[in-house]
Amino acid sequence: MQSETTESATGVAPASEETPSEETRGTSNRSTTPASTEFQEYIGSNWADRVDELPEPREQASFAARRRAAVSAAFAGKRVVVPAGSLKQRSNDTDYPFRAHSAFVYLTAWGADSEPDSMLVLEPNADGHDATVYFRERADRTSNEFYANPAIGEFWIGPRPSLAQVAADLSIHTAPLENFQTTDADTTVGEDDELSTFLSEMRLVKDDYEIEQIRRAVDATARGFSDVIADFPRITAHERGERAVEGVFYTRARLDGNAVGYDTIAASGPHACILHWTRNDGPVVPGDLMLLDAGVEVDSLYTADITRTLPSNGRFTDVQRAVYEAVREAADAAFAIVRPGIIFRDVHAEAMKVIAKHTAAWGMLPVSAEESLDPSKQFHRRYMVHGTSHHLGLDVHDCAQARREMYHDGEVKEGMVFTIEPGLYFQPDDLSVPEEFRGIGVRIEDDILVTATGAENLSVNIPRTADDVEAWIAGLQA
């Protein structure tokens, strides 16, 4: 899933040193900003002196330093360039909210408060690398930037940090963006897949800080799910109830974090059979199931990714309950085998045994469950075409550039965080399933931490069984 953010590919060409002007942003034809020398002198005078208190280093700065050290060791003698990315235009002179590239965040610890167009550069030296973050520092008030540039001026977007403040905050050397210089491409790592692959594989195992941030994201997401349930009476009364679900959850994401980690899926009734339903423009009809797939992204930009399927009137029908409990059984079977040393793809295989068993028992398969599990058949996958698990962290689909032998075919290790999310989706026009099943879609998704001896379900406190879900809804609507 893709959020409304701007992420440039790791190692792309450096950002332009030109700052967007009213001309380039399409506002010059309606601007009334005074441009006289007299006005500039007047507005640039009589300001109190800035008092820039230097912060203590943020908690994650030491973790980022260790990550940079690993990159330095892997790319000895190479110049490493990691851009934060630039603002992305939404329409005319408005931009999407900025979110720095995950690789930049990972190596700098600069999260939701990072500056567009920043660059992390590791310059090789005799002992390894010197790390510098280049960014566009705020302009002096004697310039016209701070009042006349709507893209970066402080009158428009608020105070921006100084080089000294960021250096203290991130425990890293900083320099003006205009000082950034390109060098011989043969000595620079960035504009290829090598660095992206290395960082993706490095991020497969989370450190203590990352795990704590994901826990926070999960806890905030749990509160968001409860907010939605508590608002079901208003949601079911509106013709666009799915939009109301999305809005309620987004409010929690903004209160307790930075934003949502990806576009919320609020899929009611047959929409739950559409895997990435993000239009969210339908009603939530009492008696239908509401599939809510959502995650809060906290200020460090780590995200949760959780799905619960909820009966909008508080009670499952017999068929809904049967499908729901089959999916939960598949999730529990997959979770039961998670421990260091297994192969990542085995988690999916374990869930598929349960999915095959139930779809065969319901008479949906042309062969037995055992026969369907044969790689040449896989008929049960008609009702669950997606995978069971993906890694989770700074990106909802984390570590995406890792090699297959390190990801799908890789060994599970302590400190990995990934989802377990089986589902069953019976399309409303699917004649291969009995009529009473058609239009039912169920997914249960949890965020899993691999421990030294097994696994911990980080989202286990969000009700999962059919009975517990019904009690959860009843308790919030009492």
C-alpha positions as CSV (number, residue, x, y, z in Angstrom):
1,M,0.0,0.0,0.0
2,Q,1.3,3.5,-0.8
3,S,0.8,6.5,1.4
4,E,0.4,10.1,0.2
5,T,4.1,10.9,0.6
6,T,7.1,11.7,-1.4
7,E,9.9,9.2,-1.5
8,S,12.6,9.4,-4.1
9,A,14.6,6.3,-4.9
10,T,17.7,5.9,-2.8
11,G,20.7,7.5,-4.4
12,V,18.9,9.6,-7.0
13,A,20.4,12.8,-8.3
14,P,20.7,15.6,-5.8
15,A,17.9,18.0,-5.3
16,S,18.0,21.3,-7.1
17,E,19.4,24.2,-5.2
18,E,16.7,26.4,-6.6
19,T,13.9,27.0,-4.1
20,P,10.3,27.1,-5.5
21,S,9.2,30.6,-6.2
22,E,5.7,32.1,-6.8
23,E,6.5,31.9,-10.5
24,T,7.3,28.2,-10.5
25,R,4.3,27.4,-8.1
26,G,1.8,29.1,-10.3
27,T,0.8,31.9,-7.9
28,S,2.5,35.0,-9.4
29,N,-0.7,36.0,-11.2
30,R,-2.5,36.5,-7.9
31,S,0.3,37.5,-5.6
32,T,-0.1,40.7,-3.6
33,T,3.2,40.4,-1.7
34,P,5.0,43.8,-1.7
35,A,8.2,43.6,-3.6
36,S,9.8,47.0,-3.0
37,T,13.2,47.5,-1.4
38,E,11.6,49.7,1.2
39,F,9.2,47.0,2.2
40,Q,11.8,44.3,2.4
41,E,14.0,46.5,4.6
42,Y,11.0,47.2,6.8
43,I,9.8,43.6,7.2
44,G,13.4,42.4,7.8
45,S,14.0,44.8,10.7
46,N,12.9,45.0,14.3
47,W,12.8,41.3,15.2
48,A,13.9,39.9,18.5
49,D,17.1,38.0,18.5
50,R,16.7,34.3,17.8
51,V,17.5,32.1,20.8
52,D,18.4,28.7,19.5
53,E,18.6,26.3,22.4
54,L,20.4,23.2,21.3
55,P,18.5,20.0,22.1
56,E,19.9,16.9,23.7
57,P,20.4,14.1,21.1
58,R,17.2,12.2,20.4
59,E,17.0,8.6,21.6
60,Q,17.3,7.1,18.2
61,A,20.4,9.0,17.2
62,S,22.8,6.4,18.7
63,F,20.9,3.6,16.9
64,A,21.2,5.5,13.6
65,A,25.0,5.9,14.2
66,R,25.4,2.2,14.5
67,R,23.5,1.6,11.3
68,R,25.7,4.1,9.5
69,A,28.8,2.3,10.8
70,A,27.5,-0.9,9.2
71,V,27.0,0.8,5.9
72,S,30.5,2.3,6.2
73,A,32.0,-1.1,6.7
74,A,30.1,-2.6,3.8
75,F,31.0,0.2,1.4
76,A,34.6,1.0,2.4
77,G,36.2,3.6,0.1
78,K,32.9,4.5,-1.5
79,R,30.9,7.7,-1.2
80,V,27.4,6.9,-0.1
81,V,24.6,9.3,-0.9
82,V,21.1,8.9,0.5
83,P,18.5,11.6,-0.4
84,A,15.5,12.4,1.8
85,G,13.4,13.1,-1.3
86,S,11.5,16.2,-2.3
87,L,8.0,17.6,-2.0
88,K,5.5,16.1,-4.5
89,Q,2.9,18.3,-6.1
90,R,-0.7,17.4,-5.3
91,S,-2.3,20.0,-7.5
92,N,-1.2,23.4,-8.8
93,D,0.6,25.1,-5.9
94,T,-0.3,22.5,-3.2
95,D,1.9,19.6,-2.2
96,Y,1.4,16.2,-0.5
97,P,2.6,16.1,3.1
98,F,6.3,15.4,3.1
99,R,7.6,12.0,4.3
100,A,11.3,11.4,4.0
101,H,12.6,8.3,2.2
102,S,12.8,5.4,4.6
103,A,16.4,4.7,4.0
104,F,17.2,8.3,4.9
105,V,15.2,8.0,8.1
106,Y,16.8,4.7,9.0
107,L,20.3,6.2,8.7
108,T,19.7,9.6,10.3
109,A,17.0,9.1,12.9
110,W,15.2,12.2,11.3
111,G,11.5,11.2,11.2
112,A,8.4,13.2,10.8
113,D,10.2,16.5,11.3
114,S,12.8,16.0,8.5
115,E,13.4,18.6,5.9
116,P,12.6,18.1,2.2
117,D,15.6,17.9,-0.2
118,S,18.0,16.9,2.6
119,M,20.9,14.6,1.8
120,L,22.9,12.2,3.9
121,V,26.4,11.8,2.6
122,L,29.1,9.4,3.9
123,E,32.4,10.6,2.6
124,P,35.2,8.0,2.8
125,N,38.2,8.7,5.0
126,A,41.2,6.7,6.3
127,D,39.1,5.2,9.2
128,G,35.8,4.7,7.4
129,H,33.4,7.6,6.6
130,D,32.5,11.1,7.7
131,A,28.8,11.5,7.9
132,T,27.1,14.8,7.0
133,V,23.5,15.8,6.6
134,Y,23.0,18.6,4.0
135,F,19.8,20.6,4.2
136,R,18.4,24.0,3.4
137,E,18.7,26.0,6.5
138,R,16.2,28.7,7.2
139,A,16.9,32.0,5.6
140,D,17.9,35.1,7.5
141,R,15.1,37.6,8.0
142,T,16.9,40.2,5.9
143,S,16.2,38.0,2.8
144,N,12.7,37.8,1.2
145,E,12.5,34.0,1.6
146,F,10.9,34.0,5.0
147,Y,7.9,36.1,4.0
148,A,7.7,35.8,0.2
149,N,8.4,32.1,-0.5
150,P,5.2,30.0,0.2
151,A,7.1,26.8,-0.2
152,I,9.7,27.2,2.5
153,G,9.2,30.6,4.1
154,E,8.6,30.8,7.8
155,F,5.6,33.1,7.5
156,W,4.0,30.3,5.4
157,I,5.1,27.0,7.0
158,G,6.4,28.0,10.4
159,P,9.9,27.9,12.0
160,R,12.5,25.7,10.4
161,P,15.6,24.4,12.2
162,S,19.1,25.7,12.1
163,L,22.2,23.6,11.2
164,A,23.3,23.7,14.8
165,Q,20.0,22.5,16.1
166,V,19.8,19.5,13.8
167,A,23.5,18.6,14.4
168,A,22.8,18.5,18.1
169,D,19.5,16.7,17.7
170,L,20.8,13.9,15.4
171,S,24.4,13.8,16.7
172,I,25.7,14.2,13.2
173,H,27.6,16.9,11.3
174,T,25.4,19.2,9.2
175,A,26.1,21.6,6.3
176,P,24.2,23.9,4.0
177,L,22.5,22.1,1.0
178,E,24.3,24.4,-1.4
179,N,27.6,22.9,-0.2
180,F,26.6,19.5,-1.5
181,Q,28.6,18.5,-4.5
182,T,28.4,15.6,-6.9
183,T,31.5,13.5,-7.6
184,D,32.6,10.8,-10.0
185,A,29.8,8.3,-10.3
186,D,32.3,5.5,-10.2
187,T,33.1,6.2,-6.6
188,T,29.5,6.9,-5.4
189,V,27.1,4.3,-4.1
190,G,23.5,5.2,-4.4
191,E,22.1,5.3,-8.0
192,D,21.9,1.5,-8.3
193,D,20.3,-1.4,-6.5
194,E,23.3,-2.3,-4.3
195,L,22.7,0.1,-1.5
196,S,18.9,-0.4,-1.5
197,T,19.4,-4.2,-1.3
198,F,21.9,-3.9,1.5
199,L,19.7,-1.6,3.6
200,S,16.6,-3.7,3.0
201,E,18.4,-6.8,4.2
202,M,19.9,-5.0,7.1
203,R,16.4,-3.8,8.1
204,L,15.0,-7.3,8.2
205,V,16.1,-7.6,11.8
206,K,14.9,-4.8,14.1
207,D,16.9,-3.2,16.9
208,D,15.5,-2.4,20.3
209,Y,14.5,1.1,19.4
210,E,12.6,-0.1,16.3
211,I,10.7,-2.8,18.2
212,E,9.6,-0.2,20.8
213,Q,8.4,2.1,18.1
214,I,6.4,-0.6,16.4
215,R,4.8,-1.5,19.8
216,R,3.8,2.2,20.1
217,A,2.3,2.1,16.7
218,V,0.3,-1.1,17.5
219,D,-1.0,0.4,20.7
220,A,-2.2,3.5,18.9
221,T,-3.8,1.4,16.2
222,A,-5.7,-0.6,18.9
223,R,-7.1,2.7,20.1
224,G,-8.1,3.6,16.6
225,F,-10.0,0.4,16.1
226,S,-11.9,1.0,19.4
227,D,-12.7,4.5,18.3
228,V,-14.3,3.1,15.1
229,I,-16.4,0.6,17.0
230,A,-17.6,3.2,19.5
231,D,-18.8,5.3,16.5
232,F,-20.7,2.5,14.7
233,P,-24.1,4.0,15.3
234,R,-23.1,7.2,13.4
235,I,-21.2,5.2,10.8
236,T,-24.0,2.8,9.9
237,A,-26.4,5.7,9.6
238,H,-24.4,7.5,6.9
239,E,-24.6,6.6,3.2
240,R,-20.8,6.8,3.1
241,G,-20.2,4.9,6.3
242,E,-16.8,3.6,5.0
243,R,-15.6,7.2,4.7
244,A,-16.7,7.8,8.3
245,V,-14.6,4.7,9.4
246,E,-11.6,6.1,7.5
247,G,-12.0,9.5,9.1
248,V,-12.4,8.2,12.7
249,F,-9.3,6.1,12.4
250,Y,-7.3,9.0,10.8
251,T,-8.2,11.2,13.7
252,R,-6.6,8.7,16.1
253,A,-3.5,8.5,13.8
254,R,-3.0,12.2,13.9
255,L,-3.6,12.5,17.6
256,D,-1.3,9.6,18.6
257,G,1.2,9.6,15.7
258,N,2.2,11.3,12.5
259,A,-0.4,9.9,10.1
260,V,-1.6,6.6,8.8
261,G,1.1,4.2,7.6
262,Y,-0.8,3.5,4.4
263,D,-4.2,4.2,2.9
264,T,-6.8,2.7,5.2
265,I,-9.0,-0.1,3.9
266,A,-12.5,0.3,5.2
267,A,-14.4,-2.4,3.3
268,S,-17.9,-3.3,4.2
269,G,-20.0,-6.1,2.9
270,P,-18.8,-7.3,-0.6
271,H,-16.2,-4.6,-0.7
272,A,-14.3,-6.8,1.8
273,C,-13.6,-9.2,-1.1
274,I,-11.6,-6.5,-2.8
275,L,-8.1,-6.8,-1.3
276,H,-7.0,-3.2,-1.6
277,W,-10.3,-1.4,-1.4
278,T,-9.3,2.2,-0.6
279,R,-12.2,4.1,-2.2
280,N,-14.1,3.7,1.0
281,D,-17.2,5.3,-0.4
282,G,-19.8,2.7,0.4
283,P,-22.3,2.3,3.3
284,V,-21.7,0.1,6.3
285,V,-24.9,-1.9,6.4
286,P,-26.0,-3.4,9.7
287,G,-25.6,-7.1,9.4
288,D,-22.6,-6.9,7.0
289,L,-19.0,-7.4,8.0
290,M,-16.6,-4.4,8.1
291,L,-13.1,-5.3,7.2
292,L,-10.8,-2.6,8.6
293,D,-7.1,-2.8,7.6
294,A,-5.3,0.1,9.1
295,G,-2.1,1.2,10.9
296,V,-0.9,4.3,12.8
297,E,2.5,5.6,11.7
298,V,4.1,7.2,14.8
299,D,6.4,10.2,14.6
300,S,9.5,8.1,14.1
301,L,7.7,6.9,10.9
302,Y,7.4,3.2,12.1
303,T,4.0,1.8,11.4
304,A,1.6,-0.9,12.5
305,D,-0.5,-3.0,10.0
306,I,-3.5,-4.6,11.6
307,T,-6.8,-6.0,10.2
308,R,-9.9,-7.0,12.1
309,T,-13.2,-8.0,10.5
310,L,-16.1,-6.7,12.5
311,P,-19.9,-7.4,12.4
312,S,-21.3,-4.0,12.1
313,N,-24.4,-4.8,14.1
314,G,-22.3,-6.5,16.8
315,R,-23.2,-10.2,16.0
316,F,-21.8,-12.7,13.5
317,T,-24.3,-14.8,11.5
318,D,-23.6,-18.5,11.6
319,V,-21.9,-18.5,8.2
320,Q,-19.9,-15.3,8.9
321,R,-18.7,-16.9,12.2
322,A,-17.7,-20.1,10.4
323,V,-15.6,-18.2,7.8
324,Y,-14.2,-15.9,10.5
325,E,-13.1,-18.8,12.7
326,A,-11.6,-20.6,9.8
327,V,-9.4,-17.6,9.1
328,R,-8.4,-17.3,12.7
329,E,-7.5,-21.0,12.8
330,A,-5.2,-20.4,9.8
331,A,-3.6,-17.4,11.5
332,D,-3.1,-19.3,14.8
333,A,-1.6,-22.3,12.9
334,A,0.9,-20.0,11.1
335,F,1.8,-18.2,14.4
336,A,2.4,-21.5,16.2
337,I,5.4,-22.4,14.0
338,V,7.2,-19.1,14.2
339,R,10.6,-19.3,15.8
340,P,14.2,-18.6,14.8
341,G,15.5,-21.0,12.2
342,I,12.3,-21.7,10.2
343,I,12.0,-20.4,6.6
344,F,9.8,-17.4,6.1
345,R,7.7,-19.0,3.3
346,D,6.8,-21.8,5.8
347,V,4.5,-19.4,7.6
348,H,2.4,-19.0,4.5
349,A,2.4,-22.8,3.9
350,E,1.1,-23.5,7.3
351,A,-1.8,-21.1,6.9
352,M,-2.7,-22.6,3.5
353,K,-3.2,-26.1,5.0
354,V,-6.1,-24.7,7.0
355,I,-7.5,-22.6,4.2
356,A,-7.4,-25.7,1.9
357,K,-9.1,-27.9,4.7
358,H,-12.0,-25.6,5.2
359,T,-12.7,-24.7,1.5
360,A,-12.6,-28.4,0.7
361,A,-15.0,-29.2,3.6
362,W,-17.4,-26.6,2.4
363,G,-17.5,-28.2,-1.1
364,M,-15.7,-25.4,-2.9
365,L,-12.8,-27.4,-4.3
366,P,-12.8,-29.8,-7.2
367,V,-10.3,-32.0,-5.4
368,S,-9.4,-32.9,-1.8
369,A,-7.6,-30.5,0.5
370,E,-4.4,-32.6,0.2
371,E,-4.6,-32.6,-3.6
372,S,-5.2,-28.9,-3.7
373,L,-2.1,-28.2,-1.8
374,D,0.0,-29.7,-4.6
375,P,2.0,-26.8,-6.2
376,S,0.5,-27.7,-9.6
377,K,-3.1,-27.2,-8.4
378,Q,-3.6,-24.7,-5.5
379,F,-7.3,-24.4,-6.1
380,H,-7.9,-23.1,-2.6
381,R,-5.9,-20.0,-3.5
382,R,-8.9,-18.8,-5.6
383,Y,-10.3,-17.6,-2.2
384,M,-7.0,-16.1,-0.9
385,V,-4.7,-15.0,-3.7
386,H,-2.4,-12.9,-1.5
387,G,0.5,-14.0,0.7
388,T,0.2,-14.6,4.4
389,S,3.1,-12.5,5.6
390,H,5.3,-9.5,4.9
391,H,7.9,-7.7,6.9
392,L,7.0,-4.5,8.7
393,G,8.8,-1.4,10.0
394,L,9.4,2.0,8.5
395,D,7.4,0.8,5.5
396,V,4.2,-1.2,5.7
397,H,5.8,-3.6,3.2
398,D,9.2,-3.3,4.7
399,C,12.5,-4.5,3.2
400,A,11.1,-4.6,-0.3
401,Q,14.4,-4.6,-2.1
402,A,15.8,-7.6,-0.2
403,R,16.8,-10.5,-2.4
404,R,14.3,-13.4,-2.5
405,E,16.7,-15.7,-0.8
406,M,16.9,-13.3,2.1
407,Y,13.2,-12.6,2.2
408,H,10.7,-15.2,1.0
409,D,13.3,-18.0,1.1
410,G,15.2,-16.5,4.0
411,E,15.7,-17.9,7.5
412,V,13.6,-16.3,10.2
413,K,15.7,-14.6,12.9
414,E,15.2,-13.1,16.3
415,G,14.2,-9.5,16.0
416,M,12.3,-9.8,12.8
417,V,8.8,-8.2,12.7
418,F,6.3,-9.3,10.2
419,T,2.5,-9.7,9.7
420,I,0.4,-12.9,9.7
421,E,-2.7,-12.1,7.7
422,P,-4.7,-15.0,6.2
423,G,-8.1,-14.3,4.7
424,L,-11.0,-15.8,2.8
425,Y,-12.8,-13.8,0.1
426,F,-15.9,-15.1,-1.6
427,Q,-16.8,-12.8,-4.4
428,P,-20.5,-12.0,-4.7
429,D,-20.7,-13.5,-8.2
430,D,-18.5,-16.5,-7.6
431,L,-20.6,-19.6,-8.6
432,S,-18.0,-22.0,-7.2
433,V,-19.1,-21.2,-3.6
434,P,-22.5,-21.8,-2.0
435,E,-24.8,-18.8,-2.2
436,E,-24.8,-18.2,1.5
437,F,-21.0,-17.6,1.4
438,R,-21.0,-15.1,-1.5
439,G,-20.1,-11.5,-0.6
440,I,-18.3,-12.5,2.6
441,G,-14.7,-11.3,3.0
442,V,-12.7,-11.9,6.2
443,R,-9.1,-11.1,7.0
444,I,-7.3,-11.2,10.4
445,E,-3.9,-9.6,10.5
446,D,-1.5,-9.3,13.4
447,D,2.0,-7.9,13.8
448,I,4.5,-10.6,15.0
449,L,7.9,-10.2,16.7
450,V,10.3,-13.1,16.5
451,T,11.8,-13.8,19.9
452,A,14.8,-16.0,21.0
453,T,12.5,-19.0,21.6
454,G,9.4,-18.3,19.5
455,A,7.3,-15.3,18.7
456,E,5.2,-12.6,20.4
457,N,1.9,-11.4,18.9
458,L,2.3,-7.6,19.4
459,S,-1.4,-7.0,18.6
460,V,-2.8,-9.9,20.6
461,N,-4.7,-7.5,22.9
462,I,-6.9,-6.4,20.0
463,P,-9.7,-9.0,20.3
464,R,-9.4,-11.8,17.8
465,T,-11.9,-14.7,18.5
466,A,-15.4,-14.3,17.3
467,D,-16.7,-14.3,20.8
468,D,-14.2,-11.7,22.0
469,V,-15.0,-9.5,19.0
470,E,-18.7,-9.5,19.8
471,A,-17.9,-8.7,23.5
472,W,-15.6,-5.9,22.4
473,I,-18.3,-4.3,20.3
474,A,-20.9,-4.8,23.0
475,G,-18.7,-3.2,25.6
476,L,-17.9,-0.1,23.6
477,Q,-21.6,0.5,22.7
478,A,-23.1,-0.2,26.1
